Amino acid sequence: MSPPMAPPGWSRWLVPPAALSVHLSIGQAYAWSVFKPPLESALGLSGTQSALPFQLGIVMLGLSAAFGGTLVERNGPRWAMTVALCCFSSGFLLSALGAATEQYWLIVFGYGFVGGIGLGIGYISPVSTLIKWFPDRPGMATGIAIMGFGGGALIASPWSAQMLESFGADSDGIALAFLVHGLSYAVFMALGVFLVRVPGPGTVARGDLAGASGSVGTAAAGASDGAETAAPAPVPEPRPAPVGPQVTARQAIRTPQFWCLWVVLCMNVTAGIGILEKAAPMIMDFFAETSTTVSATAAAGFVALLSAANMAGRIGWSSTSDLIGRKNIYRVYLGVGALMYACIALFGDSSKPLFVLCALVILSFYGGGFATVPAYLKDLFGTHQVGAIHGRLLTAWSTAGVLGPLIVNWIADRQEEAGRTGASLYGLSFAIMIGLLAVGFVANELVRPVHPRHHHVPAPRQEAVPDAERQQSESA
């Protein structure tokens, strides 16, 4: 399947909706906690066991993104979105079969392994394309698309809860809910497959020249240049040469900058996913011994709120990074995130609004970290193979996908066995999260510009022109 080239005049603002249709679908993964209590009740699972499909899904997300990143760069976004559609929908269908036959291993294999491959390929499918369409605003562009992944649970959480209430929370009801998910998401993701385009040779992929007006960008550029007299209609302008360092994926993983960012992403994701994966039972546990208990329906609403914060953080914080810089925004994610965890650990069970507010801030930083990292990579390594580099970096997500839920679930299970209840189930795990965020903060401080010896393509001469002209003027 060849990459679909955009004709001259194609509006670049049609590309983010294509990305959103995929990311909103695969973002259902963040609503997995809605299925945890029914699965535990229907199949007799522990909290750690019911997290396995989600954990394996995140592991496969990182691995498939790492190994498939180069294939996505080579074959284009339409190929990647098609693969994601097939795997993600098939994962739900296999899970439906597993729930109907009460074979939990089939749910783990379907949702976690097969669906996880769809998560990884689908997640990275539009990133490189969006950066090429929006070189002037990379943080905003990737934030628009990646916010869909964070916002997927905003739709899926109440939708799933309503299906379980209508179909029943037994194994048959869960199976039917999985079936409806798989078929519905296949249709929705197909919209992105048919809509996505890559910049063509005659497409101006910078500024707003390829914007929503749909006019050929170079015509506007030619008019603004102020020609002396009437001239023939300008021909489409080729895409500009890449600016700044251009590092290959193979070379990038040999730099300390890559591994510092790997640690930064892993720590930030671990902190966020620890709450997100267990959100519904966590808020119920925190206030179980108070006069203001939380029902299952309210807990599903809390998951939806977290999804909204996750989504808003992806566009809000990533756009802010275009103004204040990537390193500064990660200082906020990691430093303030640690303070929010401390507030929940110390005062969370005494105030429901405080607990919800701190959790929303943490999840906004979690989403913002994902949306900002492609632009951070572009700043450090250039656009040459940014999609492949991004895929390799997402192995940090795989690690965090195991680490975060394992820390929270395993410690909560052990504390429950020791007779503890309520907020005390999570005190130790929250302290560990604060320490991990501190490690990420230090790693971010160690990030420096990539040494020129790692550059695959020399920086364009255009960057040196102003300096050369200044030197000539000074010598004159």
N, C-alpha and C positions, 0 to 999 in steps of 0.2 A: 504494500500500500504506500504510494508516494505521498509526500507531504502536500497538502492542499495549498497552492499558492493563491494569494489574494490578488485580484486584478487591480490595475490602477484606479484610484478613487475609492477603494474599499475602506469603510470606516473602521478604524481600530477599536472603536467603542463597542463593536459587536463581539470582540474576542472575550472580554471579561464575562459576559453572560454565558458563553460556551463553557468557560472554566467553572463558573458557579453551578451549572447544572450537574457537573460531575462532583464537585466538592460538597455541595449540599447533600448529595446522595451518600457518598462514602463517609460523610460526617456523622452518619447514624451511629458509628462506632462509639461516639461519646454518650450515647443513650443506653449503653449496655447495662448500666446499673439498674435500669427499670426491669430487666429480665432476671436479675440475680435472685431476688426473693422468691418469685414463682418457680424458678429452676431448683432452688434449694429445697423448696417444699415438695415439688412434684417428684424429684429424683433423689431426694435425701442427700444433698450435697452440703459441704461446708462452705464458708465464705471464700476460702482460698481456692477450693475446687471450682466454684462457680465463676471465678475470675479467669480461669484458664483460657477460654475462647478469646477473651479480650486481650490477654497477655500475649498469646500466640499470634493474634492478629497484628499487634503492634510490632512484634519481632519480625514477622514476615513483611510488614510494611517497610521497615528499615532495610531488610536484606534484599527485597525485590527492587526497592528504589536504588540501592547501591549497585546491584548487578545489572539492573535494567536501565540505569541512567544513560549509558552510552547508546543502547538500542533506541531509547526515546529520542536522543539527539539525532541519530542516524535516520530513523523511520518517520519521525514527525509526530505531532500531537494527536492526529486522527487515529493513527495506528495504536498509540498508547491508550487513548480513551476507549477504543474498541476492546482491547485486551482487558482494561479495567472493568468495563461493563460485563463482559462474559464471566470473569472470575468473581466479581462481587455478587452478581445475581445468582450464579451457580452456588456460591457459598451459602446463601440463604436457603436455596432449594435443598441442598444436602442437609442443612440444619433442620429444616422442616421434616425431612425423612427421619433424622435422628431423634427428634422429639416425639414423632408419631410412634416410633418403635421403641422408645425409651432407651436408646443407645447413645449415651452421652458422648462417647468417643467420636461419634459421627458429627455431633454438634461442634466439638472441638476441632475436628479436621475440616469440616465445611466452613464454619464461620472464621475459625482461626487461621488455618493453613491456606485454603483456596481463596476465601474472602480476603485474607490478609495480603495476598499477592495483588488482588484488585485494588486494595487500599494504597499500596506502595506505588504501583504504576499510575493509578489515577491521580495520586497526590502530586507527583512531579510532572505529569503530562503537560500542564499549561505553563509551568513556571518560566522555562527558558523562552518560550514564545512570547509571553507577556513582557519580559524584560526587553526583548528585541523590538516589540511594538511601542514600548514606553521607556526609552532610554533616558528621557528627561525626568521621569518620576517613577523610578523602579520600586521604591518602597510603597507608594500608593497603589501601583499596578498589581504587585503581588499580594498586597493587603486585601484588595477588592476580591480577588479570587480565593485566597486562602481563608478569608473570613467565612466563606461558605462551608469549609470543613469544620470550623468552630461552631457555625450556626446550624449545622445539620441536626444536632440534637434538639434544637429549639422546636423543630418540626417533629422529629422522630419520637421525642420523649412523651409528649401528651398523646401523640398518635398511637404509639405502642401501648401506653397505659389504657387508652380507650379500647383498643382491640382486645387486650387481655381481659378487660372488664366485660366486653361483649361476648367474646369467644370462650371465656373461662380461663382460669390460671392453672388448669391441669395440663398434662402433656399434650392432649389433643388441641386445646386452645392455643398453647405456645406454638405448636406445629403450624396451625392455620395462620397465626400472626407472622411467623417466618415466611410462609408461602406468599402472603400478600406483600410483604416487604420486598421479596425478591422480584416479583413480577412488576411492581410499581416502579422500583428504582431502575429496572431495565429500560422502561419506556422513557423515564425522565433523563437518564444519562444519554440516551440516543439523540436527544436534542443537541447536546454538546458535540457529539460525533459529527453531525451534519453541518454545524455552524462554524466550527473552528477553522481558521486560516493562518498561514504564516506569511510574513512580509515578502512580497515578490520583488523582482529586480526593479520594477518601475514604481515601487511604493515608497513614499517618504515615511520612514518610521521614526520621526522625532517631532518634538513640539506638538502643536495641535493641528499641524497641516494635514494629518490623516485622521482628523477628528470626526465628530458626529455629523458635520455638514455633508460629508460624502463627496466633497469636491476633490479634484485632483490637487494634491498639496502643492505641487510645483507651480501651478498656475498662480496660487496666492503668493508663493515665494517670489515668482518672477515679477508680479505686480509691485510687491513691496520693495524690490531692488531698485525700482525707478529707472527703467530703460530710457535712453536719451530720445529715441524715436520709436515709431511703431516697428515691431519686429515680428518675425514668424512666431507662431505659438510655441512655447517652450516644450521641450521633450521631457518626459518623466525623468526625474532625478534619481540616480541610483542611491541605494542606501549608503550612508556614510561609513567610512572605515571605523573599526572599533577603536575607542579611545582608552588610553591608559594601559596598564599591564595586562597581558593575555597569557594565562597559565593553563596548561593542560591538566586534566583530572589526574593523570598519573604523576605529574610533577607536584601537583597541589598537596597530595597526601604525604609528600616528603618534607613539607614545610612545617615549622612549629606553629605557624598561624592556624593551619587547618586543625591541628590537635588541640590548640587552645579553644578554638570555636567549638570543637567536638565536646570538650568538657563543659563549656558554657551552656550549650544546648542540652546536654544530658542532665545537668543539674537543674536547669530551669524546668525541663519537662518532667523530671522525677517529682519535683515539688508540686507541680500542677496536677499531674495525673494521679498522684496519691489521693487527692481529694476527689477528683472527677470520677474515677473508676468506682469509688464506694460512696458517692455523694448521697444517694437516696437512703441507704441504711445508716450512714454516718449521722445525718441530721436527726434521724429518728432516735438513734442511740444517745446523742448529746442531750436531748431534752426529754428522754423517756422517764426520768425520775423527777421531773418538774410538773408544775400545774399546767404548763402549756405544751402538752405533747404534740407530736407531729404525725399526722396520718399518712398513709401510703400515697394518697392523692396529692397531698401537700408536698410530700417528698419528691414526687414526680415533677411538680411545679418548680421546686428548688433546682432540680436538674435542668429544667428548661431555662431558668434564670441564669444558671452558670453557663449554659450554652450561649445565651445572649451576651454575657460579659466576654466570653471567649471570642465570639464573633466581633463584637465592638472593638475589643482590644486589637484584633488583627488589622483592621483598617485604621483605627484611631492612632494607636501607638506606632505602627509602621509608617504612617504619613508624618507623624511627629518626628520620626527618625530622619526624614528628608531635611528637616529644619535644624535639628540639634546634633545630628550625627549618630552613627550606629553604636559606638562605644558608650556614649553618654546614655542612650536609651537603655542599654543593657545594664548600666549601673543602677538605673531606676528599677528595672525588672528584678534584679537580684537583691539589691539592698533593701528596697521598700518591701519586697516580697517576704524577706526574712522577718521584718517587723510585723507584717500582717500575720504570719504564722505564730509569732510570739504572742500577739494579742488574742488569737483564738485559743492558744494553749492556756493562757493565764485567765482570761475573762470570758471566753466564748460561751460557756454553759450558763453564765449569769444573765446574758442578754441575747435574745434571738436576733434582733436587728444587727447587733455588732458581729455576731457569727456570720450572718448572711453577707453583710457588707465586706468583711475581711475576705471571705471566700470569693466574692465577686471580683475584688481587686486582684487576688492571686490568679484567678482564672483569666482575667484580662491581660495580665502579664504573661501568662502561659501562652495565650493566643498571639499576643504581640511578638513574643520571642520567635514563634514559628514564621510569622509573616515578615519579620525584619531580617531573618538570617539569609534569605536569597540576595537581598540588597547588600548585606554585609559581605557576602561572598563575592558579589560583583565588584564592590569597592576594592577588595583585596586581590582578586584573581582575574578580573575582567569577565567579558561575556563569551569568550572563545568556547569554553566547555562548562559554562556555569551550571547547566542542567545536570551534567554527569557529576560534577563536584558536589552539587546539592544532594544528589542521590547517595553518594558515599557518606556525606555528613549525617544523613538520616539514620545511619546505623546507631548513632547516639540515641535516637528515639527508640530503636529496638531495645537497647540496654535499659533505658528509662522505663519502657513499657513493662519490663520484667521487674525492675528494681522498685519503682513506686508502689504498684499494687502489692508486691511481696512484702515490703516493709509495713504497709498499713494493715493488710489482711492478716499476715502471720503474727504480728505483734498483737493485733486485736483478738485473734483466736487464742493466743497464749494467755493474754490478760483475762479473757472470759473463763478459761479453764482454771485460772487462779482465783476465781470468784469475784472479779471486779466487774463493774457495770458502768453504764453512762459514759461521760466524758473521759473517765480514767482509762478507758480502752485505748485512747489515742494519744495520751500525753507523751509517751516515749517516742512514738513515731514522729510526732510533730517536732520534737527536739532534734531528731536526726535530720529532718527536712531543713531546719534552720542551719545546721552545720553544712549540709550539701550546698545550700544557696551561698554560703560564705566561700566555699571552695570555688564555685562558679564565678563569684565576684573577683576573686584573685586571678583566675584564668583570663577573664576579660581584660584586666589591667595589663596582662602580659602580651596582648595582641599588638603587633607592630606591622608597618608596611612590609610587603613581601620583597625580599632581596632580588635585584635585577637578574641574578644568575638563574633564577627559576622561571623567567619569562620565556614563553614559547615564541611569541611574536613581539618584536621590538615595538615600543611605543611609537605612535605615528609622529611623523615629522611636524605635523600641524601644531603639536603641543609646544614645540621648541621655537616656532616662528616668532611669537611675541618677544621672547628673550633675545633672539638673534636680531630682530629689528630694533629692540631697545639698545643693544650693544652698538649697532651701527650708528644709531642716532647720537649716542653718547660720544663715539669716536669722531663723528663729524663735528 
